[in-house]
Amino acid sequence: MELLYIRLASLIILSLVYMLFDVFNKRNIPSVFVYASVGYGFLLTLLYLNLVTILYSSAFALMVLGGGYLLYKAGQLGAADVAEFAALSLILPIQISPLLYHIPQFNMPFLLSMLINTGIVAFVITALYYLPRAKLASRTPITRSIPRSSIVKALAIGVSYAAFLAVLVYFFGVYVPGVSLVILLLATSMLIILFEKPITSTMVSYVDYKKFETGDIIAMNLMSAKEIASARRKIRRFNRLVDDSLINEMRAKRVTTKFPVYKKAMPLALPIFISVCISLLFGDLLLFILPFATSLLVYA
């Protein structure tokens, strides 16, 4: 039991430290800490003293590192975020029974629960934080900049969510937490789709290669197809992910073009920390929606 408390405390402290580095150290996380966190996670996996659990946890962590690396190279995830996911998974391979709500978790991986919660938290924060900033930064009403394609996508998402919610309520009745979560996801999804470009604009700065940092992400959704094609003709390694080879090529070719780079984007470590706390207290939030889980709800 004492070791379980150590695991729970480690999850919270580790994700908190990652968040503090990400927020207050300009997204620069010391490599020593990153490697040490993965090593510490592996040590706690070994302390299960069960060969099956050790092999399962290690194999899952390797899958996380492998899949995360591919996402990193594609410019979808930061390298430190990948290491953090692996470390957290090693510390607690299986989702425990939530501390506040005893909803069955079906022995799912803790990381899966945390990833789902991270996505939900990131959606909500993006809508609540960046939309007002986009409105303040815009010289004209941001509703004027909504393209028709975004309206169609938002309506399609809205209809899908509404239909799903109607089915749940019709067959399983009203369960307030689940219904509230679906409505929250519906609203935030539609807002993010409708105002994608204004929201993205508040996250980026237009800079040239001199202000590029390894690991930066270029906001290619703010570039036209013509601009992207032109950049790729000039820069062979041009892609979403900024790495040393891209910076060196632009320096060698003396490219002075400024590109939109996510310099003011929300650090992913923030929703990760919040999702770790949510996962420990409530479990996988998606299970509040699924009927077979909510019907088994038993309050602590």
N, C-alpha and C positions, 0 to 999 in steps of 0.2 A: 504493500500500500504506500509506503514511504517513497518508493521508486516512482510510482504513478504520480505522486505530487511533484516530484522532481521533474518528470516529463512535462506536466502541465505548466509548471513555472517556467521551464526552459522554452516552451513554445511561445509563451507571452513575452518573456524577456528578449529572446532572440529576434522575434518579429518586431518588437519595439525598437531594438537597437538598429535593425535594418532601416526602419522607418525614420529614425532620428538622423541617421547618416544621409538618407535619401533626401530628406526635407531640408536639413540645416547644413549639409556639406555639399550642396550643389550636385546631388546625385552621384557623388564620388564615394564609393565604399572601398575601404582599404582591402587589398587582395589578401592580406594576412588574415583579416577577420573572416572573409568569405571562405577561404580554405579551412580555417579553424572551425567554422560553424558546421561545415559538412563533416569534418573529422569528428566533431563532438556528437553530431547526430548518429554517425556510424558506431561510436562508442556506446551510446544508449541502445542502439539496436543489438549490439553484442551482449548487453546486460540482460536481454530477455532470456539468455541461456537456454534457448530452444532453437535447434537447428532449422526446423521448418520455418519458424518466424523470422530467423536471421536471413535465410535464403530468400524468403518472400520479400522482406523489407529491402534487402540489398538489390534484388532484381528489379523491384519497382522503382527504386531510386535511380538505377542505371537507365531505365526506360525514361524517367523524367529528365535526366541529364541529356540523353540522346535526342529525345523529342524537343526538349527545350533549346538545344543547340541549333537544331534546324530552324526553329522559330526565331532564334536570335539572328542567324545568318539571313533570314528573310526580312529582318527589320521589324518583327512583331513583338519582340520581348527583349528585355535587357539581360545581359550575362549574369549580373548579380541576382536578378529575380529568379533565374533558372537555378542558381546555387541555393537560394533561399528556399525554393520549393523542395529541392532535394533534401536539404537539411531538416526541414519541418516534417517531411515524410518519413525520414529515418528516425526521428525522435518519437513519432507516434504513427505507426503504419496503419492501424485500424481505428476508425472513428469510434470513440467511446460513447456510452449512453450520455446524452446531454445532462448537464448539471442542473438545469432548471426545468426542462420538459422531457419526460420519459417517452420520447417518440422512438420507435424501433428504427435503428440505422442499418439493419440488414448486413452487418459486417462489411460495409463498404470502406474503401481506403479513406483515411482521414484527408488526404490531399484532394481527393475528388470532391468531398464535401466542401473543403476550403476553397477550391477553384470555383465551384458554383456560387458560393457566397461572395467570393471576390468579384465575380462578374456582376452580381446584383448590386453590391455596394458601389462599384465603379460607375455603373449606369446612373444610380441615384445621385452620387456626388457630382458627376459630370453635368447632369441636368440642373441641379440646384445651385452649383457654384459657377459654372462657366456660362450658362445662359444669361443670368443677370449681368455678368461682365461683358458679354458680347453685346448686350443691349446698350450698356453705357458707352462702349467703345465705338459703336456705330453712329455715323452722322445722320443716317436716315433710318426710319423704322425697319427693323430686321425682317419684318413680315414681307417686305417688298422684294427681298432677295431669295424668296423660296422658289426653286424651280418646280415645274410641273411634275417632273419625274419623282421628286421627293414627296410631293403631295400624294401621288399614286402609291408610292411605297408605304407611306405613313398610313394611308387609308387601308391598304391591304393588311398591314400589321395590326391595325386597330380592329378590323373585322375578324381577323384570326383569333386575337385575344378574346374579343367579345363572344365569339362562338364557343371557344373553349370554356369560358366562364359560365356561359348559359348551360352547357352540357353538364358541368360539374354541379351547378346549383339544382338543375332539374332532377338529376339522378341521385345526388347525395345530400341535397339540402344546403343551407347556408352555414358555412364554417367561417366565422369572421376573420381569423388570422389568414387563412388561405385566400379568401376573396379579396381582402385588403392587399395582399401581396400581388395578386394578379392585376388588380387595378393600378397599383403603383408601377409595376413593370410595363403595363399598357401605356400609361401616361408618359413615363420617362423615355420609353422606346420611340414613341411618336414624336416627342419633342426633339430628341437627338437626331432623328432622321430628317425632320423638317428644317432644323437649324444647324445642320452638320457643318456647313462652311463658316457661318459666323462663329460657331463654337470653336472650330478648329483654328480660326484666325486668332483667337485670343490665346491660343497655346503656343503660337509660333513666333519666331523672329526671323527676319530676312537678313542673312549673313553670308559672307563669302568664305572660302576655305580657311582663311586665317583665323576665323573664330569657330571652325569646326572642331569637335572633340570626338575621339574614338568612341563609338557607341551611340552617337547622335542619330536621330531618325529624321529623314527628309519627308516633309508632308507633301507627297506626290499628288494627293487628292486636291491640293490647291493649285496644282500646275495643269495647264492645258496639255492635250495630247501633242500639240505642236511644240510646246516648250520642252516636254519630256524627250521627244524625238530629237530635237536640236541638241539637248544636253548629252544624249547618248552618242550622237555623232562626234561631239567634241571630246567626250570623256568616256573611254571604253569601259571603265569600272563603275559608271554611274548607276546607283541603286538606292533603295530606301535607307539601307544601313551605311553609316559613315564609318569607314575603317581606315587604317594607316595607308593602305595601298591607294585608296581613293584620294585621300589628302595629298599624298606624294605625287600622284599623277596630275592633280589640279595645280599643285605648286610648280611642277616641271613645265606644264603647258601654260602657266600664268593665266589661269582662268579667273576672271574678275567678276563673273556673274554671281549675283546673290540669290540664294535659294531659301525657301521657307523651311525652317528647322524647328522641331519641337523643343524649344528652350524653356518654355513656361508650362509644359504639360504637367498634369498631376502625377507625382511619383507613385508607381504601382505599389510600392511598399506600404503606402497609407491604407488603401483598401485591403491589402493582405493582412495587415495588423488587425484591422477591424473585423475581418472575416475570421481570423483565428479565434478572437474572443466570441464571436457569434457561434462558430462551430462548436466550441466547448460548452457554451451555455444552452444553445438551442438545437444544435446539430445542423443537418443539411436543410436549408430553408425551402428547397424544392419539395421536401417531404411534407411541408405544411399545405402544399397544393394538391399533391397526389391523393386521391380518395382512399386508397387502401391503407395509407399511412395515417391520415388524419382520423380515420374511423377507429384507429387503435389508440388514439391519444389518451394518455392517462396523466393527470397532473401530479406533480411531485408532492 
